[in-house]
């Protein structure tokens, strides 16, 4: 009984630490990401420019990753290290939540700013801007030399189809160029539209 109570208390302390932002820089940036993302959407409701909501998309998507990946995947895997069978289920559960959040975010931005800005927000996400924010704001390596989980991005889709036996890592330079290209396309669309 005592061990169960200790485990529950440990989880409670971890949750409080995550929510208050103490002892972890990632959760401080979580609050900043939510504040900036929601602020951009509210600003867009007043000025009706659209570009603010497009940039809010990867920022708020990043907030989900700061909450979800650390709490669900990392803590979930650490809590059941002897049961490797559960690791794919933990990751799949997280992906379901992640895609649900992405869908809701897209609908909210589409309804508030317009569907073209929602599409540009998705473009920013699919050009790795949310992942780069995740590495910058979370407790991870700032600019990794290689990115291993970018198969869902535009460059990743082409990169992994070049050779079936190719190792699944993309040079960081390509990921950063892709991100800059996504930002440039979004800004160019805004300039041409106004």
Secondary structure as GFF3:
##gff-version 3
##sequence-region A 1 194
A	DSSP	alpha_helix	2	20	.	.	.	ID=ss1
A	DSSP	alpha_helix	25	47	.	.	.	ID=ss2
A	DSSP	alpha_helix	51	68	.	.	.	ID=ss3
A	DSSP	pi_helix	69	74	.	.	.	ID=ss4
A	DSSP	alpha_helix	75	79	.	.	.	ID=ss5
A	DSSP	alpha_helix	85	112	.	.	.	ID=ss6
A	DSSP	alpha_helix	115	126	.	.	.	ID=ss7
A	DSSP	alpha_helix	129	137	.	.	.	ID=ss8
A	DSSP	beta_strand	146	147	.	.	.	ID=ss9
A	DSSP	alpha_helix	154	162	.	.	.	ID=ss10
A	DSSP	beta_strand	170	171	.	.	.	ID=ss11
A	DSSP	alpha_helix	172	193	.	.	.	ID=ss12
###
